[in-house]
Amino acid sequence: MTHTPDPEAHIPSSLFSAMLDQLQDGILLIHLGAEHPTPSYVNPALQELTGLDREQLLGSRPHCLEGLNLSPAVQTEFQQHLCQHRPYAYQTLMPHSTGPAFWADVRWTPLEGCWWMVTHRDITQTLHLQREHIMDQHHLQALMEHADAVVRVISPSGQTLYVTPSIEKVLGYSQDEFARMVFQDYIHEADLPPLLDVFHQISRGGERTQFGPFEYRVRKKDGEERWMSTVSRKVDTEMGLQFHLYSRDITLRKTMELKLEEQVRRYRTLLDLTARIESVSAPDELAVEALTFLLPLTEYTFAAFVKPEEDHVKLACCIGEDCETARLLIEKELPSLSPDGLVRRVGTFKAMFFQHHTEHLEITDLGQFSPSLAVLPLSSEGQLHGLFVLGQPASLEVSLATRRLCIAVADRVSLAYSRLLDLEKLQQAREETLRAMGVVLEYRDFETKGHTDRVVQLSQALGQRLGLDQEELEHLRLGAYLHDVGKVAIPDHVLLKPGKLTPEEWEYIKKHPGVGFEMLNHIPTLSRASLDVVLYHQERWNGTGYPAGLREQKIPLLARIFAVVDVYDALTSERPYKKAWSDEEALAQLKIEAGTLLDPEVVSAFLPLVVQEMGT
């Protein structure tokens, strides 16, 4: 049974909300796309910080977003960051509904689209300690030993002059160990360059005294990776310029933030994939699109689509950074594999995930190159349409979220793939039926066998030369199949007469385009453009044609194109009342009729086409 993709399947929403509810920082999720900010979630910590209830905080203009002392410069910088979709943080005095105002560290973090996470942290006590210096050394030492934050004093050269004892609780290093370390010893290598750039800018001077917060990853003494947030203050002391750094562990909040960003990204990707599925008309194109969407969201480094044909198995596509090696191995294996053999190897049509090559030896020889493998069958009603194969040269166990995502995409693609195959079969059946209607007329008329197929082929080639798109070519092709279907209403003594027709008999002949149009007009799958070929293919450039006597550009383009092809095939075909003309004679006649009976531009495009075919 096909399941609808669940983009949040990897983390239940109830658990996600519960984790946010446990944070000590006040959290607000807000959408800035509308005219006014629109909050959608607020955790209990923010209610406690502001003294406002949930309804007040979720109002159209929430008070918790307004500071009491933001300078015009900070407000301008803040608006610039919002417009540029960049994070921004500031410290401000915040109002409380019933009590005194408090100092807050406020950070705006962009998520996906117009969504932002706003984090509030009460730093009143921290600023009070920094500014008043009222605690004696003993109490300050005790506080620093048990605090979750770390305070450091460093010199402009980056040397640690002092670090609080809480460093051991937070990162596992003793004060002496950490004092001897430089940034490179504990900051994650990916976050180090931007932090060093910021520190050098701060050291160069300027009027600004407070910087940050800066978020970055650090390595604890035991190797564990944690996220830290640091605010830096530049202080002039008797001993010279110093930087006081206030750092706290934000791993829990950052993990939630990253999970939310990933969740939104996956959800957006699935929405994009669903929209793309609805616009794709070819099954194989659908499979390639799906793999292109899916691969970047997984831990795998290559993806392939393998599909059974009538008598062999085909590698339809292979993408990703390791695709070339995977392609060679797959193509080496396919010649010995039949469609039935592929079904036997898969066994069940359920998704399979492997971590070690010994687990999938019976399915593929990819194991030595790709121990980690996902095999996702695309199937419907017991029929295997193909396989998505995703792999990674390293042995790893993919996350549950990735497994669920792969299964959801495979289920969605299986359903759409089956639908597109059914549509292809219906279109093929329709085309064969329409062709059969045209071919049947050849057995009643004196037209040479193969007339229908010839005019269809030539009209398609001419249409391509004239720059028709695929939809226009299809309309032209279907019209060509049915152009003379109205002749079924012409009596045999008129249609099969070998000699010259009387005026009365000629009137019968002139009725066949209109009869054909009336016969076909009620078929819903036939477009007006195809019907125009049936109705107007006997119109002539100078207005002497029938049934409507249209002239020049008033004759539909597809009818003008087909008219040239129809005349050429009639001239070069043998009939009871005439011999077949040579190609040269027919082309000479087309030149004569160009601009009088036939569209001159269409004839000009058709002549080199025939000459090219004569030379092959």
DRENLOKOL-833138 format. One record per residue (C-alpha): residue in three letters; y, x, z. Coordinates in steps of 0.05 Angstrom, whole numbers, padded with zeros to 5 digits, always signed. Layout:
DRENLOKOL-833138
ALAYXZ ...
//
This chain:
DRENLOKOL-833138
MET+00000+00000+00000 THR+00068+00028-00019 HIS+00117+00039+00038 THR+00193+00040+00034 PRO+00220+00110+00049 ASP+00243+00117+00120 PRO+00297+00172+00121 GLU+00298+00172+00197 ALA+00223+00174+00206 HIS+00224+00245+00231 ILE+00263+00225+00294 PRO+00262+00154+00322 SER+00332+00124+00328 SER+00318+00104+00401 LEU+00301+00176+00419 PHE+00362+00201+00382 SER+00408+00153+00419 ALA+00375+00169+00485 MET+00388+00244+00474 LEU+00461+00232+00458 ASP+00466+00187+00520 GLN+00442+00245+00564 LEU+00496+00294+00541 GLN+00550+00311+00591 ASP+00601+00318+00536 GLY+00634+00254+00512 ILE+00610+00238+00442 LEU+00642+00191+00391 LEU+00617+00178+00320 ILE+00673+00154+00275 HIS+00683+00136+00202 LEU+00750+00157+00171 GLY+00740+00125+00103 ALA+00778+00060+00119 GLU+00852+00050+00131 HIS+00841+00057+00206 PRO+00790+00101+00241 THR+00726+00061+00254 PRO+00684+00085+00313 SER+00610+00064+00311 TYR+00580+00097+00373 VAL+00604+00122+00441 ASN+00561+00152+00495 PRO+00566+00138+00570 ALA+00597+00206+00584 LEU+00659+00189+00544 GLN+00666+00122+00579 GLU+00665+00158+00645 LEU+00715+00211+00623 THR+00766+00159+00598 GLY+00753+00102+00645 LEU+00748+00056+00585 ASP+00690+00010+00570 ARG+00651+00011+00505 GLU+00691-00045+00472 GLN+00757-00010+00486 LEU+00732+00056+00458 LEU+00705+00023+00395 GLY+00771-00011+00380 SER+00806-00004+00312 ARG+00852+00049+00342 PRO+00813+00082+00399 HIS+00857+00112+00454 CYS+00808+00169+00465 LEU+00832+00200+00400 GLU+00903+00207+00424 GLY+00926+00267+00465 LEU+00988+00266+00509 ASN+01016+00334+00491 LEU+00996+00352+00420 SER+01053+00391+00387 PRO+01076+00373+00317 ALA+01047+00439+00291 VAL+00978+00424+00320 GLN+00981+00353+00293 THR+00998+00379+00223 GLU+00942+00431+00226 PHE+00894+00378+00251 GLN+00910+00331+00192 GLN+00901+00388+00143 HIS+00831+00403+00170 LEU+00812+00330+00166 CYS+00834+00325+00094 GLN+00796+00389+00077 HIS+00734+00363+00113 ARG+00735+00424+00159 PRO+00719+00427+00234 TYR+00778+00429+00282 ALA+00785+00437+00357 TYR+00842+00433+00406 GLN+00856+00426+00480 THR+00899+00368+00502 LEU+00918+00326+00562 MET+00879+00260+00557 PRO+00897+00194+00590 HIS+00851+00159+00639 SER+00853+00084+00645 THR+00857+00082+00721 GLY+00863+00153+00745 PRO+00903+00216+00730 ALA+00903+00248+00662 PHE+00854+00305+00650 TRP+00850+00366+00605 ALA+00798+00360+00549 ASP+00768+00407+00499 VAL+00763+00362+00436 ARG+00724+00383+00374 TRP+00720+00345+00308 THR+00657+00362+00268 PRO+00648+00335+00197 LEU+00581+00303+00181 GLU+00563+00272+00114 GLY+00615+00233+00073 CYS+00670+00205+00117 TRP+00631+00209+00182 TRP+00655+00255+00239 MET+00628+00272+00308 VAL+00683+00278+00361 THR+00663+00316+00424 HIS+00703+00313+00489 ARG+00693+00360+00548 ASP+00732+00358+00613 ILE+00761+00428+00624 THR+00811+00408+00678 GLN+00777+00449+00731 THR+00769+00509+00686 LEU+00843+00510+00668 HIS+00861+00498+00740 LEU+00822+00560+00760 GLN+00852+00602+00706 ARG+00924+00581+00720 GLU+00928+00576+00795 HIS+00883+00633+00818 ILE+00877+00598+00886 MET+00805+00614+00900 ASP+00788+00676+00938 GLN+00741+00728+00908 HIS+00681+00705+00948 HIS+00685+00632+00925 LEU+00700+00653+00854 GLN+00640+00699+00853 ALA+00594+00643+00879 LEU+00621+00595+00827 MET+00610+00644+00770 GLU+00539+00659+00791 HIS+00518+00586+00788 ALA+00561+00561+00730 ASP+00531+00543+00663 ALA+00589+00578+00629 VAL+00603+00652+00620 VAL+00671+00684+00627 ARG+00683+00752+00596 VAL+00742+00799+00594 ILE+00743+00846+00534 SER+00791+00898+00507 PRO+00823+00896+00438 SER+00769+00945+00416 GLY+00714+00896+00435 GLN+00691+00932+00498 THR+00667+00885+00554 LEU+00710+00899+00616 TYR+00679+00845+00658 VAL+00628+00789+00652 THR+00611+00736+00704 PRO+00542+00738+00739 SER+00525+00672+00703 ILE+00508+00715+00641 GLU+00439+00726+00671 LYS+00427+00651+00679 VAL+00453+00635+00609 LEU+00427+00693+00566 GLY+00380+00731+00613 TYR+00420+00797+00614 SER+00446+00829+00678 GLN+00520+00843+00683 ASP+00509+00917+00672 GLU+00463+00906+00612 PHE+00512+00859+00578 ALA+00572+00904+00593 ARG+00540+00959+00551 MET+00526+00913+00492 VAL+00568+00904+00429 PHE+00574+00840+00387 GLN+00519+00863+00340 ASP+00469+00868+00396 TYR+00466+00793+00412 ILE+00503+00753+00359 HIS+00462+00725+00301 GLU+00470+00767+00239 ALA+00490+00707+00196 ASP+00547+00689+00244 LEU+00571+00759+00259 PRO+00616+00773+00198 PRO+00661+00712+00207 LEU+00667+00723+00282 LEU+00686+00796+00271 ASP+00739+00775+00221 VAL+00768+00726+00271 PHE+00769+00778+00327 HIS+00805+00828+00283 GLN+00857+00775+00265 ILE+00868+00759+00338 SER+00874+00833+00355 ARG+00930+00843+00304 GLY+00978+00804+00348 GLY+01023+00744+00336 GLU+01053+00691+00380 ARG+00990+00650+00386 THR+00952+00661+00452 GLN+00892+00615+00448 PHE+00839+00614+00395 GLY+00776+00574+00383 PRO+00729+00545+00400 PHE+00682+00585+00357 GLU+00609+00564+00350 TYR+00556+00615+00336 ARG+00484+00634+00350 VAL+00462+00687+00401 ARG+00396+00719+00420 LYS+00375+00715+00493 LYS+00341+00774+00525 ASP+00273+00741+00513 GLY+00289+00731+00438 GLU+00304+00657+00442 GLU+00361+00633+00397 ARG+00417+00592+00429 TRP+00482+00562+00405 MET+00546+00582+00442 SER+00618+00557+00438 THR+00674+00605+00458 VAL+00748+00596+00470 SER+00790+00660+00472 ARG+00856+00670+00507 LYS+00901+00730+00496 VAL+00930+00756+00562 ASP+00981+00811+00575 THR+00963+00846+00640 GLU+00988+00907+00678 MET+00929+00944+00648 GLY+00948+00923+00577 LEU+00926+00870+00528 GLN+00861+00833+00545 PHE+00821+00775+00517 HIS+00790+00725+00565 LEU+00731+00691+00533 TYR+00703+00626+00561 SER+00633+00612+00532 ARG+00584+00555+00544 ASP+00515+00538+00518 ILE+00519+00480+00467 THR+00448+00485+00441 LEU+00430+00413+00458 ARG+00492+00384+00426 LYS+00487+00430+00366 THR+00414+00412+00356 MET+00431+00338+00356 GLU+00489+00351+00308 LEU+00446+00391+00260 LYS+00391+00339+00263 LEU+00442+00285+00249 GLU+00469+00323+00190 GLU+00399+00335+00162 GLN+00383+00262+00174 VAL+00444+00239+00136 ARG+00430+00289+00080 ARG+00358+00265+00072 TYR+00380+00193+00073 ARG+00433+00205+00021 THR+00384+00243-00022 LEU+00334+00186-00018 LEU+00388+00137-00038 ASP+00407+00181-00097 LEU+00334+00186-00117 THR+00325+00111-00113 ALA+00386+00100-00156 ARG+00362+00152-00206 ILE+00293+00120-00209 GLU+00325+00055-00231 SER+00361+00090-00289 VAL+00303+00132-00316 SER+00262+00102-00373 ALA+00209+00156-00385 PRO+00153+00167-00333 ASP+00151+00243-00339 GLU+00227+00247-00333 LEU+00221+00206-00270 ALA+00170+00256-00240 VAL+00214+00316-00256 GLU+00275+00282-00225 ALA+00236+00266-00162 LEU+00211+00337-00154 THR+00281+00364-00165 PHE+00307+00319-00109 LEU+00248+00332-00062 LEU+00238+00407-00064 PRO+00304+00429-00031 LEU+00290+00382+00028 THR+00224+00416+00045 GLU+00200+00485+00069 TYR+00164+00496+00003 THR+00189+00544-00051 PHE+00157+00516-00114 ALA+00136+00448-00140 ALA+00094+00427-00200 PHE+00075+00362-00234 VAL+00004+00361-00263 LYS-00018+00300-00302 PRO-00083+00278-00337 GLU-00079+00265-00412 GLU-00134+00233-00455 ASP-00179+00294-00458 HIS-00144+00348-00417 VAL-00099+00362-00358 LYS-00027+00382-00371 LEU+00025+00420-00330 ALA+00086+00376-00343 CYS+00136+00418-00303 CYS+00143+00473-00250 ILE+00207+00487-00211 GLY+00230+00530-00153 GLU+00240+00604-00138 ASP+00165+00620-00140 CYS+00150+00574-00199 GLU+00133+00629-00250 THR+00075+00657-00210 ALA+00051+00587-00194 ARG+00057+00566-00267 LEU+00013+00624-00290 LEU-00041+00607-00239 ILE-00040+00533-00255 GLU-00042+00544-00331 LYS-00099+00592-00322 GLU-00138+00539-00284 LEU-00124+00478-00328 PRO-00166+00493-00390 SER-00230+00485-00350 LEU-00207+00421-00318 SER-00217+00351-00348 PRO-00182+00287-00326 ASP-00246+00263-00291 GLY-00253+00332-00259 LEU-00182+00327-00232 VAL-00199+00260-00200 ARG-00262+00288-00169 ARG-00225+00347-00140 VAL-00172+00303-00108 GLY-00225+00257-00082 THR-00180+00210-00044 PHE-00112+00188-00069 LYS-00079+00205-00003 ALA-00029+00261+00008 MET-00060+00326+00033 PHE-00025+00384+00070 PHE-00056+00452+00079 GLN-00035+00512+00120 HIS-00090+00563+00100 HIS-00121+00578+00033 THR-00191+00566+00058 GLU-00173+00493+00069 HIS-00163+00478-00005 LEU-00210+00524-00042 GLU-00247+00465-00073 ILE-00182+00435-00101 THR-00145+00494-00132 ASP-00145+00569-00142 LEU-00073+00572-00118 GLY-00096+00590-00048 GLN-00090+00666-00053 PHE-00018+00659-00075 SER+00002+00597-00035 PRO-00036+00586+00030 SER+00012+00530+00048 LEU+00003+00473-00001 ALA+00018+00399-00007 VAL-00020+00357-00057 LEU+00012+00289-00068 PRO-00026+00242-00115 LEU+00015+00193-00157 SER-00030+00132-00165 SER-00031+00057-00170 GLU-00088+00006-00170 GLY-00140+00061-00166 GLN-00114+00100-00226 LEU-00089+00172-00218 HIS-00025+00184-00258 GLY-00014+00256-00236 LEU-00004+00304-00177 PHE+00056+00333-00144 VAL+00037+00403-00119 LEU+00086+00438-00072 GLY+00072+00507-00044 GLN+00097+00567-00005 PRO+00071+00639-00008 ALA+00074+00645+00067 SER+00026+00610+00113 LEU+00065+00558+00152 GLU+00056+00489+00182 VAL+00108+00442+00153 SER+00144+00395+00199 LEU+00124+00323+00209 ALA+00190+00302+00179 THR+00174+00339+00115 ARG+00105+00308+00111 ARG+00133+00238+00120 LEU+00187+00252+00068 CYS+00136+00277+00017 ILE+00092+00216+00027 ALA+00151+00168+00022 VAL+00175+00200-00043 ALA+00105+00201-00072 ASP+00095+00128-00056 ARG+00162+00109-00086 VAL+00150+00150-00149 SER+00079+00122-00156 LEU+00105+00051-00158 ALA+00161+00068-00207 TYR+00116+00112-00250 SER+00065+00056-00257 ARG+00120+00007-00276 LEU+00147+00054-00330 LEU+00077+00064-00358 ASP+00068-00012-00363 LEU+00136-00017-00398 GLU+00115+00037-00447 LYS+00051-00001-00463 LEU+00090-00065-00473 GLN+00140-00031-00518 GLN+00084+00001-00558 ALA+00048-00066-00565 ARG+00113-00098-00588 GLU+00125-00043-00639 GLU+00055-00048-00666 THR+00061-00123-00672 LEU+00127-00119-00709 ARG+00099-00066-00755 ALA+00038-00109-00769 MET+00084-00167-00790 GLY+00118-00121-00840 VAL+00053-00092-00867 VAL+00022-00161-00877 LEU+00077-00178-00927 GLU+00056-00119-00969 TYR-00010-00153-00984 ARG+00025-00216-01008 ASP+00081-00184-01048 PHE+00075-00134-01105 GLU+00104-00079-01060 THR+00065-00014-01060 LYS+00021-00004-01000 GLY+00059+00037-00947 HIS+00128+00009-00964 THR+00141-00012-00892 ASP+00122+00055-00861 ARG+00161+00093-00914 VAL+00227+00054-00906 VAL+00220+00058-00830 GLN+00210+00134-00832 LEU+00267+00145-00882 SER+00315+00100-00846 GLN+00302+00137-00780 ALA+00314+00204-00813 LEU+00378+00178-00846 GLY+00402+00147-00781 GLN+00393+00213-00744 ARG+00432+00250-00799 LEU+00489+00199-00791 GLY+00490+00211-00715 LEU+00461+00146-00689 ASP+00440+00147-00616 GLN+00370+00129-00591 GLU+00387+00056-00579 GLU+00417+00047-00649 LEU+00356+00082-00680 GLU+00310+00033-00644 HIS+00350-00027-00671 LEU+00346+00003-00741 ARG+00271+00016-00736 LEU+00254-00055-00713 GLY+00299-00085-00766 ALA+00265-00042-00819 TYR+00196-00068-00798 LEU+00219-00140-00806 HIS+00270-00136-00863 ASP+00230-00179-00912 VAL+00195-00226-00863 GLY+00233-00284-00894 LYS+00193-00277-00959 VAL+00136-00316-00927 ALA+00176-00379-00944 ILE+00181-00361-01018 PRO+00130-00398-01062 ASP+00076-00354-01094 HIS+00096-00374-01164 VAL+00165-00345-01150 LEU+00148-00285-01107 LEU+00090-00262-01150 LYS+00121-00276-01218 PRO+00116-00213-01261 GLY+00171-00232-01309 LYS+00244-00248-01304 LEU+00264-00302-01254 THR+00302-00365-01274 PRO+00367-00381-01238 GLU+00331-00432-01195 GLU+00276-00382-01177 TRP+00329-00329-01160 GLU+00360-00378-01110 TYR+00292-00378-01073 ILE+00294-00302-01070 LYS+00366-00302-01043 LYS+00345-00347-00985 HIS+00294-00298-00955 PRO+00344-00258-00911 GLY+00370-00322-00879 VAL+00300-00350-00870 GLY+00278-00285-00837 PHE+00338-00287-00790 GLU+00322-00359-00769 MET+00249-00341-00757 LEU+00266-00282-00712 ASN+00330-00305-00679 HIS+00293-00335-00620 ILE+00254-00272-00601 PRO+00291-00248-00538 THR+00270-00175-00546 LEU+00301-00168-00615 SER+00374-00147-00612 ARG+00429-00175-00656 ALA+00434-00106-00689 SER+00361-00110-00712 LEU+00372-00181-00736 ASP+00432-00157-00776 VAL+00386-00111-00816 VAL+00342-00171-00833 LEU+00401-00216-00851 TYR+00448-00168-00888 HIS+00404-00114-00921 GLN+00416-00147-00989 GLU+00492-00146-00983 ARG+00527-00099-01030 TRP+00588-00054-01022 ASN+00629-00092-01075 GLY+00613-00161-01046 THR+00562-00182-01100 GLY+00503-00184-01052 TYR+00473-00241-01012 PRO+00469-00284-00970 ALA+00542-00280-00946 GLY+00576-00238-01000 LEU+00602-00188-00949 ARG+00636-00125-00974 GLU+00648-00054-00951 GLN+00658-00044-00875 LYS+00645-00118-00861 ILE+00572-00105-00875 PRO+00540-00081-00810 LEU+00527-00005-00810 LEU+00452-00010-00798 ALA+00445-00059-00856 ARG+00484-00011-00902 ILE+00438+00047-00880 PHE+00375+00008-00893 ALA+00400-00018-00960 VAL+00403+00053-00988 VAL+00332+00068-00964 ASP+00305+00002-00990 VAL+00335+00012-01060 TYR+00309+00083-01063 ASP+00238+00062-01044 ALA+00239+00004-01094 LEU+00260+00052-01150 THR+00207+00103-01135 SER+00150+00052-01125 GLU+00107+00023-01181 ARG+00109-00052-01192 PRO+00073-00097-01242 TYR+00137-00105-01281 LYS+00159-00030-01279 LYS+00135+00040-01272 ALA+00155+00084-01213 TRP+00218+00126-01224 SER+00218+00199-01208 ASP+00257+00224-01148 GLU+00309+00255-01194 GLU+00318+00190-01232 ALA+00324+00150-01168 LEU+00375+00198-01139 ALA+00416+00194-01203 GLN+00416+00118-01198 LEU+00438+00121-01125 LYS+00497+00164-01146 ILE+00517+00112-01197 GLU+00512+00055-01146 ALA+00550+00093-01092 GLY+00618+00061-01082 THR+00599-00002-01122 LEU+00534-00029-01094 LEU+00520+00020-01037 ASP+00561+00053-00982 PRO+00584+00119-01012 GLU+00583+00157-00945 VAL+00512+00134-00931 VAL+00489+00154-01000 SER+00522+00223-00991 ALA+00482+00233-00927 PHE+00418+00207-00959 LEU+00417+00251-01022 PRO+00407+00319-00987 LEU+00355+00287-00942 VAL+00312+00269-01002 VAL+00325+00336-01035 GLN+00302+00370-00972 GLU+00238+00329-00970 MET+00225+00343-01044 GLY+00227+00417-01029 THR+00176+00414-00972 
//
